[in-house]
Amino acid sequence: MCCPALPQSPKGRLSPRRGYTAGKQQKESFYGRLFGQLCADLGTPKYGLLPAGKYDTALEWLRRKAAELLPDDPDALPPLQEAMV
C-alpha cells in the first residue's frame, strides 16, 4: 500500500533543483569556454594531444589566466616542481 504524496506547489518542488542545475551549467560553461580558449591558443584539439614542446607555453598561459581571473589569490596555481623526484 502506497502512502499519498504530500501536497506541494510545483514551484517549491522544482526551484532548488533548478537553481542547482543552473549553477552547475554556468560553472561547466565557464570551464568549457576557458578550456576551449586554451586549446585554440595552443593550436591543439585537446589537452591530451598537446605536443611536449608546447608544455611550457601551456603552463605560462595558465599562469597568465590565473593572474587575470584571480588577481588577489596567491594560491591560484600551485608551485611548480623544479625537478623530477
Backbone as CSV, one residue per row, in Angstrom:
resi,resn,N_x,N_y,N_z,CA_x,CA_y,CA_z,C_x,C_y,C_z
1,MET,0.845,-1.179,0.000,0.000,0.000,0.000,0.891,1.242,0.000
2,CYS,0.609,2.142,-0.852,1.446,3.334,-1.028,0.894,4.494,-0.207
3,CYS,1.803,5.308,0.311,1.405,6.491,1.073,1.069,7.617,0.106
4,PRO,0.042,8.405,0.380,-0.262,9.529,-0.513,0.819,10.602,-0.388
5,ALA,1.122,11.207,-1.495,2.135,12.269,-1.504,1.587,13.513,-0.816
6,LEU,2.451,14.215,-0.145,2.050,15.458,0.492,1.861,16.522,-0.580
7,PRO,0.853,17.348,-0.463,0.655,18.387,-1.475,1.782,19.423,-1.393
8,GLN,2.352,19.716,-2.530,3.401,20.732,-2.630,3.133,21.560,-3.870
9,SER,3.561,22.789,-3.819,3.414,23.619,-5.016,4.500,23.212,-6.011
10,PRO,4.209,23.230,-7.285,5.229,22.870,-8.272,6.462,23.757,-8.181
11,LYS,6.259,25.032,-7.903,7.397,25.948,-7.812,8.314,25.563,-6.655
12,GLY,7.747,25.279,-5.495,8.551,24.895,-4.334,9.251,23.571,-4.532
13,ARG,8.654,22.685,-5.295,9.232,21.376,-5.513,10.380,21.428,-6.510
14,LEU,10.345,22.338,-7.462,11.326,22.345,-8.530,12.437,23.378,-8.365
15,SER,12.213,24.426,-7.612,13.179,25.520,-7.596,14.563,25.138,-7.064
16,PRO,14.715,24.341,-5.990,16.080,24.023,-5.562,16.850,23.252,-6.635
17,ARG,16.200,22.327,-7.283,16.857,21.553,-8.339,17.223,22.436,-9.521
18,ARG,16.292,23.318,-9.888,16.565,24.228,-10.997,17.737,25.146,-10.687
19,GLY,17.774,25.653,-9.472,18.883,26.531,-9.088,20.205,25.804,-9.122
20,TYR,20.234,24.574,-8.634,21.465,23.783,-8.648,21.901,23.508,-10.079
21,THR,20.946,23.121,-10.923,21.268,22.810,-12.312,21.780,24.042,-13.040
22,ALA,21.158,25.191,-12.827,21.592,26.420,-13.483,23.004,26.788,-13.037
23,GLY,23.297,26.681,-11.748,24.645,26.982,-11.258,25.670,26.019,-11.827
24,LYS,25.319,24.757,-11.904,26.224,23.750,-12.463,26.486,24.042,-13.940
25,GLN,25.449,24.417,-14.680,25.615,24.713,-16.098,26.494,25.938,-16.300
26,GLN,26.327,26.949,-15.470,27.166,28.142,-15.591,28.619,27.796,-15.329
27,LYS,28.877,26.986,-14.307,30.231,26.596,-13.969,30.851,25.786,-15.109
28,GLU,30.098,24.805,-15.626,30.600,23.987,-16.724,30.823,24.839,-17.969
29,SER,29.948,25.795,-18.198,30.075,26.670,-19.347,31.349,27.510,-19.238
30,PHE,31.619,28.029,-18.039,32.824,28.833,-17.829,34.076,28.008,-18.092
31,TYR,34.147,26.815,-17.495,35.326,25.979,-17.681,35.442,25.480,-19.113
32,GLY,34.323,25.222,-19.748,34.348,24.808,-21.149,34.905,25.896,-22.051
33,ARG,34.470,27.144,-21.808,34.997,28.270,-22.600,36.484,28.467,-22.334
34,LEU,36.887,28.364,-21.071,38.294,28.538,-20.719,39.153,27.452,-21.358
35,PHE,38.690,26.209,-21.293,39.422,25.105,-21.900,39.475,25.263,-23.417
36,GLY,38.373,25.682,-24.016,38.359,25.910,-25.462,39.331,26.999,-25.868
37,GLN,39.428,28.036,-25.052,40.368,29.118,-25.336,41.808,28.620,-25.227
38,LEU,42.092,27.794,-24.221,43.425,27.211,-24.074,43.789,26.398,-25.307
39,CYS,42.894,25.521,-25.729,43.170,24.673,-26.895,43.343,25.506,-28.165
40,ALA,42.507,26.527,-28.340,42.615,27.379,-29.525,43.929,28.149,-29.527
41,ASP,44.301,28.714,-28.381,45.539,29.488,-28.307,46.777,28.624,-28.518
42,LEU,46.700,27.373,-28.106,47.859,26.483,-28.256,47.801,25.656,-29.538
43,GLY,46.712,25.759,-30.272,46.591,25.055,-31.545,46.495,23.552,-31.409
44,THR,45.764,23.072,-30.407,45.596,21.639,-30.213,44.110,21.330,-30.017
45,PRO,43.626,20.204,-30.556,42.209,19.905,-30.391,41.824,19.506,-28.966
46,LYS,42.760,18.953,-28.217,42.514,18.630,-26.819,43.837,18.564,-26.068
47,TYR,43.751,18.747,-24.760,44.957,18.848,-23.937,45.810,17.593,-24.008
48,GLY,45.199,16.429,-24.131,45.948,15.174,-24.208,46.819,15.070,-25.443
49,LEU,46.532,15.880,-26.467,47.330,15.860,-27.699,48.314,17.022,-27.765
50,LEU,48.499,17.710,-26.661,49.442,18.833,-26.623,50.861,18.313,-26.830
51,PRO,51.585,18.825,-27.824,52.970,18.392,-28.027,53.844,18.757,-26.826
52,ALA,54.811,17.917,-26.533,55.700,18.151,-25.386,56.395,19.501,-25.494
53,GLY,56.676,19.951,-26.691,57.347,21.231,-26.888,56.495,22.429,-26.496
54,LYS,55.183,22.249,-26.377,54.293,23.353,-26.006,53.894,23.307,-24.535
55,TYR,54.472,22.395,-23.779,54.108,22.255,-22.370,54.420,23.534,-21.586
56,ASP,55.610,24.087,-21.775,55.971,25.321,-21.071,55.058,26.479,-21.481
57,THR,54.676,26.520,-22.749,53.751,27.547,-23.229,52.397,27.398,-22.552
58,ALA,51.943,26.158,-22.383,50.660,25.904,-21.714,50.717,26.356,-20.258
59,LEU,51.814,26.070,-19.567,51.947,26.499,-18.171,51.954,28.019,-18.055
60,GLU,52.635,28.682,-18.982,52.659,30.143,-18.965,51.266,30.710,-19.239
61,TRP,50.523,30.088,-20.141,49.155,30.505,-20.440,48.285,30.391,-19.187
62,LEU,48.432,29.266,-18.483,47.659,29.057,-17.254,48.022,30.083,-16.183
63,ARG,49.301,30.415,-16.067,49.727,31.438,-15.093,49.115,32.794,-15.422
64,ARG,49.141,33.164,-16.713,48.571,34.449,-17.129,47.069,34.497,-16.845
65,LYS,46.366,33.415,-17.173,44.924,33.387,-16.956,44.595,33.433,-15.461
66,ALA,45.369,32.722,-14.657,45.137,32.749,-13.210,45.340,34.159,-12.662
67,ALA,46.385,34.839,-13.132,46.642,36.203,-12.681,45.542,37.155,-13.152
68,GLU,45.004,36.900,-14.337,43.942,37.745,-14.884,42.607,37.508,-14.177
69,LEU,42.251,36.244,-13.961,40.944,35.913,-13.400,40.918,35.915,-11.873
70,LEU,42.058,35.655,-11.244,42.143,35.586,-9.778,43.325,36.431,-9.292
71,PRO,43.280,37.730,-9.513,44.453,38.567,-9.219,44.839,38.618,-7.747
72,ASP,43.896,38.433,-6.839,44.195,38.544,-5.411,44.409,37.201,-4.739
73,ASP,44.534,36.135,-5.516,44.690,34.792,-4.953,46.099,34.272,-5.225
74,PRO,46.987,34.320,-4.224,48.356,33.844,-4.452,48.422,32.335,-4.659
75,ASP,47.362,31.622,-4.280,47.352,30.164,-4.434,46.558,29.717,-5.657
76,ALA,46.345,30.611,-6.614,45.568,30.260,-7.801,46.227,29.110,-8.558
77,LEU,47.521,29.092,-8.589,48.268,27.980,-9.179,49.254,27.455,-8.149
78,PRO,49.361,26.163,-8.031,50.343,25.616,-7.090,51.764,25.846,-7.609
79,PRO,52.766,25.782,-6.731,54.141,25.965,-7.193,54.536,24.831,-8.138
80,LEU,55.456,25.142,-9.028,55.914,24.156,-9.988,56.959,23.231,-9.376
81,GLN,56.967,22.016,-9.830,58.002,21.073,-9.415,59.251,21.387,-10.235
82,GLU,60.350,21.671,-9.590,61.561,22.092,-10.287,62.314,20.964,-10.957
83,ALA,62.259,19.774,-10.363,62.986,18.648,-10.934,62.215,17.362,-10.671
84,MET,62.526,16.365,-11.474,61.894,15.067,-11.271,62.376,14.458,-9.983
85,VAL,61.482,13.858,-9.238,61.846,13.253,-7.960,62.179,11.797,-8.160
